[in-house]
Amino acid sequence: MKIRKSVKYTTILIAIVLIIFACFNIVNTVSSENSIKKNKEVYSYKNKFNYDYSVDLKDNKYIDEKNLDASKKNYITDLIDNINLDLNYDYVGSTESKIEYTYKIIGQLNGVYTTDNEEMKIWEKEYVLKDEMSNTETSDHISISESLALNLSEQNDLVKSFQEEMGFSIDANYVVKLIVDIKTEVKGKEIVNRYVSSVTMDLAKKVTEIRGNNNVEEENFIAKEYTDEGSINYIALVVYIVIIIVAVFMFISVIGKESTTVVKDRYRQELNRILKICQEKIVQASSNPIAENSNVIEVKDFSEMIKVSEELFKPILYWFCQETDEAQFCVISNNMVYRYILKK
């Protein structure tokens, strides 16, 4: 039995591809190195922070209250005596562990000079508000609460003196930072966490604004990488073996068969090409349009038919003769007929 050469070679190619594909996957399925690296969450923790404050006022004839709460946010600088600041921090872990932690509170004076809409930090001075404290707890939760009484008269006077002596203005503020460093270990994974909170107060301005990120909660997740050795997928193994058997059968069934080459029908190709490129000029006739008494001029090239059609402003009539299996094209003008015959 003969088969087309294209079918034979396509079948052989498909069979080879299937064999290679199945063999590759069989090796991967049974290989001892078929392990997968995965990440598994072993621990999570949250940093929680909030602050509250009140402002003690100096004796003055303008404001009757001696103490203003945090709802005001803006305060007349020259009337401020003390700022009472409460800082609260919580560390919450997903499981109990041995937690080593240190914390301290610093005050930072910052001076910024602005020129051409560009800010340049030109001055920084640091104050220790709370010496570093350290502790160790076996727990899933640690809590830090500290209260400060801030008198910023010295810092305000220092900024004013700076501006007077240097001869230019700056934007200055005072930032209170609670810095917490935490270290713990869970399932052989070391976890290091640093949290820095800040509360900012303006300096050397007519009105002092107190601002910062309050009621903050940040959650972090810790994952540990492990290797999943897995197991052999026997169903997949059987499927790949079946694919190999089918592919080998396909290969054997066509390799010994004689192949034939299909010869292209040039006649049909040429006819379809003419009908496609001249579809606007061609009119198909149901019968032979040439009368018996017509003078027929045979045209050897179809391109000449196109020229005749354009010069005479006449369509090209197309008629297919079933008896002779020929396609006839003609242009008729009076008794003159220009004819081109496409033969097999």
Contacts in CASP RR format, 6 or more apart in sequence:
PFRMAT RR
TARGET T0000
AUTHOR 0000-0000-0000
METHOD contacts of the structure
MODEL  1
MKIRKSVKYTTILIAIVLIIFACFNIVNTVSSENSIKKNKEVYSYKNKFN
YDYSVDLKDNKYIDEKNLDASKKNYITDLIDNINLDLNYDYVGSTESKIE
YTYKIIGQLNGVYTTDNEEMKIWEKEYVLKDEMSNTETSDHISISESLAL
NLSEQNDLVKSFQEEMGFSIDANYVVKLIVDIKTEVKGKEIVNRYVSSVT
MDLAKKVTEIRGNNNVEEENFIAKEYTDEGSINYIALVVYIVIIIVAVFM
FISVIGKESTTVVKDRYRQELNRILKICQEKIVQASSNPIAENSNVIEVK
DFSEMIKVSEELFKPILYWFCQETDEAQFCVISNNMVYRYILKK
1 257 0 8 1.000
2 257 0 8 1.000
2 258 0 8 1.000
2 259 0 8 1.000
2 260 0 8 1.000
3 254 0 8 1.000
3 257 0 8 1.000
3 258 0 8 1.000
3 259 0 8 1.000
3 260 0 8 1.000
4 259 0 8 1.000
4 260 0 8 1.000
4 261 0 8 1.000
4 262 0 8 1.000
5 259 0 8 1.000
5 260 0 8 1.000
5 261 0 8 1.000
6 262 0 8 1.000
7 254 0 8 1.000
8 254 0 8 1.000
8 257 0 8 1.000
8 259 0 8 1.000
11 250 0 8 1.000
11 251 0 8 1.000
11 253 0 8 1.000
11 254 0 8 1.000
12 251 0 8 1.000
12 254 0 8 1.000
12 255 0 8 1.000
14 247 0 8 1.000
14 250 0 8 1.000
15 247 0 8 1.000
15 248 0 8 1.000
15 250 0 8 1.000
15 251 0 8 1.000
16 247 0 8 1.000
16 251 0 8 1.000
18 243 0 8 1.000
18 244 0 8 1.000
18 246 0 8 1.000
18 247 0 8 1.000
18 250 0 8 1.000
19 243 0 8 1.000
19 244 0 8 1.000
19 247 0 8 1.000
19 248 0 8 1.000
19 251 0 8 1.000
21 243 0 8 1.000
22 240 0 8 1.000
22 241 0 8 1.000
22 243 0 8 1.000
22 244 0 8 1.000
22 247 0 8 1.000
23 240 0 8 1.000
23 244 0 8 1.000
25 236 0 8 1.000
25 240 0 8 1.000
26 237 0 8 1.000
26 240 0 8 1.000
26 241 0 8 1.000
28 34 0 8 1.000
29 232 0 8 1.000
29 233 0 8 1.000
29 236 0 8 1.000
29 237 0 8 1.000
29 240 0 8 1.000
30 232 0 8 1.000
30 237 0 8 1.000
34 229 0 8 1.000
34 230 0 8 1.000
35 227 0 8 1.000
35 228 0 8 1.000
35 229 0 8 1.000
35 230 0 8 1.000
36 227 0 8 1.000
36 228 0 8 1.000
36 230 0 8 1.000
37 225 0 8 1.000
37 226 0 8 1.000
37 227 0 8 1.000
37 228 0 8 1.000
38 225 0 8 1.000
38 226 0 8 1.000
38 227 0 8 1.000
38 228 0 8 1.000
39 223 0 8 1.000
39 224 0 8 1.000
39 225 0 8 1.000
39 226 0 8 1.000
40 223 0 8 1.000
40 224 0 8 1.000
40 226 0 8 1.000
41 221 0 8 1.000
41 222 0 8 1.000
41 223 0 8 1.000
42 186 0 8 1.000
42 187 0 8 1.000
42 189 0 8 1.000
42 222 0 8 1.000
42 223 0 8 1.000
42 224 0 8 1.000
43 93 0 8 1.000
43 94 0 8 1.000
43 95 0 8 1.000
43 97 0 8 1.000
43 186 0 8 1.000
43 187 0 8 1.000
43 189 0 8 1.000
43 191 0 8 1.000
43 221 0 8 1.000
43 222 0 8 1.000
44 93 0 8 1.000
44 94 0 8 1.000
44 219 0 8 1.000
44 220 0 8 1.000
44 221 0 8 1.000
44 222 0 8 1.000
45 91 0 8 1.000
45 92 0 8 1.000
45 93 0 8 1.000
45 94 0 8 1.000
45 191 0 8 1.000
45 193 0 8 1.000
45 219 0 8 1.000
45 220 0 8 1.000
45 222 0 8 1.000
46 90 0 8 1.000
46 91 0 8 1.000
46 92 0 8 1.000
46 93 0 8 1.000
46 217 0 8 1.000
46 218 0 8 1.000
46 219 0 8 1.000
46 220 0 8 1.000
47 89 0 8 1.000
47 90 0 8 1.000
47 91 0 8 1.000
47 180 0 8 1.000
47 193 0 8 1.000
47 195 0 8 1.000
47 216 0 8 1.000
47 217 0 8 1.000
47 218 0 8 1.000
47 220 0 8 1.000
48 89 0 8 1.000
48 90 0 8 1.000
48 91 0 8 1.000
48 92 0 8 1.000
48 216 0 8 1.000
48 217 0 8 1.000
48 218 0 8 1.000
49 87 0 8 1.000
49 88 0 8 1.000
49 89 0 8 1.000
49 90 0 8 1.000
49 178 0 8 1.000
49 195 0 8 1.000
49 197 0 8 1.000
49 213 0 8 1.000
49 214 0 8 1.000
49 215 0 8 1.000
49 216 0 8 1.000
50 88 0 8 1.000
50 214 0 8 1.000
50 215 0 8 1.000
50 216 0 8 1.000
51 85 0 8 1.000
51 86 0 8 1.000
51 87 0 8 1.000
51 88 0 8 1.000
51 197 0 8 1.000
51 199 0 8 1.000
51 212 0 8 1.000
51 214 0 8 1.000
52 70 0 8 1.000
52 85 0 8 1.000
52 86 0 8 1.000
52 88 0 8 1.000
53 70 0 8 1.000
53 83 0 8 1.000
53 84 0 8 1.000
53 85 0 8 1.000
53 86 0 8 1.000
53 199 0 8 1.000
53 210 0 8 1.000
54 67 0 8 1.000
54 68 0 8 1.000
54 69 0 8 1.000
54 70 0 8 1.000
54 83 0 8 1.000
54 84 0 8 1.000
55 67 0 8 1.000
55 68 0 8 1.000
55 72 0 8 1.000
55 75 0 8 1.000
55 80 0 8 1.000
55 82 0 8 1.000
55 83 0 8 1.000
55 84 0 8 1.000
55 210 0 8 1.000
56 66 0 8 1.000
56 67 0 8 1.000
56 80 0 8 1.000
56 81 0 8 1.000
56 82 0 8 1.000
56 83 0 8 1.000
56 84 0 8 1.000
57 63 0 8 1.000
57 65 0 8 1.000
57 66 0 8 1.000
57 67 0 8 1.000
57 68 0 8 1.000
57 79 0 8 1.000
57 80 0 8 1.000
57 81 0 8 1.000
58 79 0 8 1.000
58 80 0 8 1.000
58 81 0 8 1.000
60 79 0 8 1.000
62 76 0 8 1.000
62 79 0 8 1.000
63 76 0 8 1.000
63 79 0 8 1.000
68 75 0 8 1.000
70 210 0 8 1.000
73 209 0 8 1.000
73 210 0 8 1.000
73 211 0 8 1.000
74 207 0 8 1.000
74 208 0 8 1.000
74 209 0 8 1.000
75 207 0 8 1.000
75 208 0 8 1.000
75 210 0 8 1.000
76 206 0 8 1.000
76 207 0 8 1.000
76 208 0 8 1.000
77 156 0 8 1.000
77 202 0 8 1.000
77 204 0 8 1.000
77 205 0 8 1.000
77 206 0 8 1.000
77 207 0 8 1.000
77 208 0 8 1.000
78 206 0 8 1.000
80 152 0 8 1.000
80 208 0 8 1.000
81 151 0 8 1.000
82 149 0 8 1.000
82 150 0 8 1.000
82 151 0 8 1.000
83 149 0 8 1.000
83 150 0 8 1.000
83 151 0 8 1.000
83 152 0 8 1.000
83 201 0 8 1.000
83 210 0 8 1.000
84 147 0 8 1.000
84 148 0 8 1.000
84 149 0 8 1.000
84 150 0 8 1.000
85 147 0 8 1.000
85 148 0 8 1.000
85 149 0 8 1.000
85 150 0 8 1.000
85 176 0 8 1.000
85 199 0 8 1.000
86 145 0 8 1.000
86 146 0 8 1.000
86 147 0 8 1.000
86 148 0 8 1.000
87 105 0 8 1.000
87 144 0 8 1.000
87 145 0 8 1.000
87 146 0 8 1.000
87 147 0 8 1.000
87 148 0 8 1.000
87 176 0 8 1.000
87 178 0 8 1.000
87 197 0 8 1.000
87 199 0 8 1.000
88 143 0 8 1.000
88 144 0 8 1.000
88 145 0 8 1.000
89 103 0 8 1.000
89 143 0 8 1.000
89 144 0 8 1.000
89 145 0 8 1.000
89 178 0 8 1.000
89 180 0 8 1.000
89 195 0 8 1.000
89 197 0 8 1.000
90 141 0 8 1.000
90 142 0 8 1.000
90 143 0 8 1.000
90 144 0 8 1.000
91 99 0 8 1.000
91 101 0 8 1.000
91 141 0 8 1.000
91 142 0 8 1.000
91 143 0 8 1.000
91 180 0 8 1.000
91 182 0 8 1.000
91 193 0 8 1.000
91 195 0 8 1.000
92 140 0 8 1.000
92 141 0 8 1.000
93 140 0 8 1.000
93 141 0 8 1.000
94 140 0 8 1.000
95 140 0 8 1.000
95 186 0 8 1.000
96 138 0 8 1.000
96 139 0 8 1.000
96 140 0 8 1.000
97 138 0 8 1.000
97 139 0 8 1.000
97 140 0 8 1.000
97 184 0 8 1.000
97 185 0 8 1.000
97 186 0 8 1.000
98 136 0 8 1.000
98 137 0 8 1.000
98 138 0 8 1.000
98 184 0 8 1.000
98 185 0 8 1.000
99 136 0 8 1.000
99 137 0 8 1.000
99 138 0 8 1.000
99 139 0 8 1.000
99 142 0 8 1.000
99 182 0 8 1.000
99 183 0 8 1.000
99 184 0 8 1.000
100 134 0 8 1.000
100 135 0 8 1.000
100 136 0 8 1.000
100 182 0 8 1.000
100 183 0 8 1.000
100 184 0 8 1.000
101 134 0 8 1.000
101 135 0 8 1.000
101 136 0 8 1.000
101 137 0 8 1.000
101 142 0 8 1.000
101 180 0 8 1.000
101 181 0 8 1.000
101 182 0 8 1.000
101 183 0 8 1.000
102 132 0 8 1.000
102 133 0 8 1.000
102 134 0 8 1.000
102 135 0 8 1.000
102 180 0 8 1.000
102 181 0 8 1.000
103 130 0 8 1.000
103 132 0 8 1.000
103 133 0 8 1.000
103 144 0 8 1.000
103 178 0 8 1.000
103 179 0 8 1.000
103 180 0 8 1.000
103 181 0 8 1.000
104 128 0 8 1.000
104 130 0 8 1.000
104 131 0 8 1.000
104 132 0 8 1.000
104 133 0 8 1.000
104 178 0 8 1.000
104 179 0 8 1.000
105 128 0 8 1.000
105 129 0 8 1.000
105 130 0 8 1.000
105 146 0 8 1.000
105 148 0 8 1.000
105 176 0 8 1.000
105 177 0 8 1.000
105 178 0 8 1.000
105 179 0 8 1.000
106 126 0 8 1.000
106 127 0 8 1.000
106 128 0 8 1.000
106 129 0 8 1.000
106 130 0 8 1.000
106 176 0 8 1.000
106 177 0 8 1.000
106 179 0 8 1.000
107 126 0 8 1.000
107 127 0 8 1.000
107 128 0 8 1.000
107 129 0 8 1.000
107 174 0 8 1.000
107 175 0 8 1.000
107 176 0 8 1.000
107 177 0 8 1.000
108 124 0 8 1.000
108 125 0 8 1.000
108 126 0 8 1.000
108 127 0 8 1.000
108 174 0 8 1.000
108 175 0 8 1.000
108 177 0 8 1.000
109 123 0 8 1.000
109 124 0 8 1.000
109 125 0 8 1.000
109 126 0 8 1.000
109 127 0 8 1.000
109 155 0 8 1.000
109 158 0 8 1.000
109 159 0 8 1.000
109 172 0 8 1.000
109 173 0 8 1.000
109 174 0 8 1.000
109 203 0 8 1.000
110 121 0 8 1.000
110 123 0 8 1.000
110 124 0 8 1.000
110 172 0 8 1.000
110 173 0 8 1.000
110 174 0 8 1.000
110 175 0 8 1.000
111 121 0 8 1.000
111 122 0 8 1.000
111 123 0 8 1.000
111 124 0 8 1.000
111 159 0 8 1.000
111 170 0 8 1.000
111 171 0 8 1.000
111 172 0 8 1.000
111 173 0 8 1.000
112 119 0 8 1.000
112 120 0 8 1.000
112 121 0 8 1.000
112 122 0 8 1.000
112 170 0 8 1.000
112 171 0 8 1.000
112 172 0 8 1.000
113 119 0 8 1.000
113 120 0 8 1.000
113 122 0 8 1.000
113 168 0 8 1.000
113 170 0 8 1.000
113 171 0 8 1.000
114 120 0 8 1.000
114 171 0 8 1.000
122 170 0 8 1.000
123 162 0 8 1.000
123 170 0 8 1.000
123 172 0 8 1.000
125 158 0 8 1.000
129 148 0 8 1.000
129 150 0 8 1.000
129 176 0 8 1.000
130 146 0 8 1.000
130 148 0 8 1.000
135 142 0 8 1.000
142 182 0 8 1.000
144 178 0 8 1.000
144 180 0 8 1.000
146 178 0 8 1.000
148 176 0 8 1.000
150 176 0 8 1.000
150 201 0 8 1.000
152 174 0 8 1.000
152 201 0 8 1.000
152 203 0 8 1.000
152 208 0 8 1.000
155 174 0 8 1.000
155 203 0 8 1.000
156 203 0 8 1.000
156 204 0 8 1.000
159 170 0 8 1.000
159 172 0 8 1.000
159 203 0 8 1.000
159 204 0 8 1.000
160 204 0 8 1.000
162 170 0 8 1.000
163 169 0 8 1.000
163 170 0 8 1.000
163 204 0 8 1.000
172 202 0 8 1.000
172 203 0 8 1.000
172 204 0 8 1.000
173 200 0 8 1.000
173 201 0 8 1.000
173 202 0 8 1.000
173 203 0 8 1.000
174 200 0 8 1.000
174 201 0 8 1.000
174 202 0 8 1.000
174 203 0 8 1.000
175 198 0 8 1.000
175 199 0 8 1.000
175 200 0 8 1.000
175 201 0 8 1.000
176 198 0 8 1.000
176 199 0 8 1.000
176 200 0 8 1.000
176 201 0 8 1.000
177 196 0 8 1.000
177 197 0 8 1.000
177 198 0 8 1.000
178 195 0 8 1.000
178 196 0 8 1.000
178 197 0 8 1.000
179 194 0 8 1.000
179 195 0 8 1.000
179 196 0 8 1.000
180 193 0 8 1.000
180 194 0 8 1.000
180 195 0 8 1.000
180 196 0 8 1.000
181 192 0 8 1.000
181 193 0 8 1.000
181 194 0 8 1.000
182 191 0 8 1.000
182 192 0 8 1.000
182 193 0 8 1.000
182 194 0 8 1.000
182 195 0 8 1.000
183 190 0 8 1.000
183 191 0 8 1.000
183 192 0 8 1.000
183 193 0 8 1.000
184 190 0 8 1.000
184 191 0 8 1.000
185 191 0 8 1.000
186 222 0 8 1.000
187 224 0 8 1.000
188 224 0 8 1.000
189 222 0 8 1.000
189 224 0 8 1.000
191 222 0 8 1.000
193 220 0 8 1.000
195 218 0 8 1.000
197 213 0 8 1.000
197 216 0 8 1.000
198 212 0 8 1.000
198 213 0 8 1.000
199 210 0 8 1.000
199 211 0 8 1.000
199 212 0 8 1.000
200 210 0 8 1.000
200 211 0 8 1.000
200 212 0 8 1.000
201 208 0 8 1.000
201 209 0 8 1.000
201 210 0 8 1.000
202 208 0 8 1.000
202 209 0 8 1.000
267 342 0 8 1.000
267 343 0 8 1.000
267 344 0 8 1.000
270 342 0 8 1.000
271 327 0 8 1.000
271 342 0 8 1.000
274 282 0 8 1.000
274 302 0 8 1.000
274 327 0 8 1.000
274 329 0 8 1.000
274 342 0 8 1.000
275 282 0 8 1.000
275 318 0 8 1.000
278 306 0 8 1.000
278 316 0 8 1.000
281 306 0 8 1.000
281 309 0 8 1.000
281 315 0 8 1.000
281 316 0 8 1.000
282 315 0 8 1.000
282 316 0 8 1.000
282 317 0 8 1.000
282 318 0 8 1.000
282 329 0 8 1.000
283 315 0 8 1.000
283 316 0 8 1.000
283 317 0 8 1.000
283 318 0 8 1.000
284 317 0 8 1.000
284 318 0 8 1.000
284 319 0 8 1.000
285 317 0 8 1.000
285 318 0 8 1.000
285 319 0 8 1.000
286 319 0 8 1.000
287 319 0 8 1.000
288 319 0 8 1.000
288 321 0 8 1.000
288 328 0 8 1.000
289 317 0 8 1.000
289 319 0 8 1.000
289 330 0 8 1.000
289 332 0 8 1.000
290 296 0 8 1.000
290 328 0 8 1.000
290 330 0 8 1.000
290 332 0 8 1.000
290 337 0 8 1.000
290 339 0 8 1.000
291 335 0 8 1.000
293 335 0 8 1.000
294 332 0 8 1.000
294 335 0 8 1.000
294 336 0 8 1.000
294 337 0 8 1.000
295 335 0 8 1.000
295 336 0 8 1.000
295 337 0 8 1.000
296 337 0 8 1.000
296 339 0 8 1.000
297 336 0 8 1.000
297 337 0 8 1.000
297 338 0 8 1.000
297 339 0 8 1.000
298 339 0 8 1.000
298 340 0 8 1.000
298 341 0 8 1.000
299 305 0 8 1.000
299 308 0 8 1.000
299 338 0 8 1.000
299 339 0 8 1.000
299 340 0 8 1.000
300 340 0 8 1.000
301 340 0 8 1.000
302 329 0 8 1.000
302 340 0 8 1.000
302 342 0 8 1.000
304 338 0 8 1.000
304 340 0 8 1.000
305 316 0 8 1.000
305 329 0 8 1.000
305 331 0 8 1.000
305 338 0 8 1.000
305 340 0 8 1.000
306 316 0 8 1.000
308 314 0 8 1.000
308 331 0 8 1.000
308 338 0 8 1.000
309 315 0 8 1.000
309 316 0 8 1.000
309 331 0 8 1.000
312 331 0 8 1.000
312 333 0 8 1.000
314 331 0 8 1.000
314 332 0 8 1.000
314 333 0 8 1.000
315 331 0 8 1.000
316 329 0 8 1.000
316 330 0 8 1.000
316 331 0 8 1.000
317 329 0 8 1.000
317 330 0 8 1.000
317 331 0 8 1.000
317 332 0 8 1.000
318 327 0 8 1.000
318 328 0 8 1.000
318 329 0 8 1.000
319 327 0 8 1.000
319 328 0 8 1.000
319 330 0 8 1.000
320 326 0 8 1.000
320 327 0 8 1.000
320 328 0 8 1.000
321 327 0 8 1.000
321 328 0 8 1.000
324 343 0 8 1.000
325 344 0 8 1.000
326 341 0 8 1.000
326 342 0 8 1.000
326 343 0 8 1.000
326 344 0 8 1.000
327 341 0 8 1.000
327 342 0 8 1.000
328 339 0 8 1.000
328 340 0 8 1.000
328 341 0 8 1.000
328 342 0 8 1.000
329 339 0 8 1.000
329 340 0 8 1.000
329 341 0 8 1.000
329 342 0 8 1.000
330 337 0 8 1.000
330 338 0 8 1.000
330 339 0 8 1.000
330 340 0 8 1.000
331 337 0 8 1.000
331 338 0 8 1.000
332 338 0 8 1.000
END
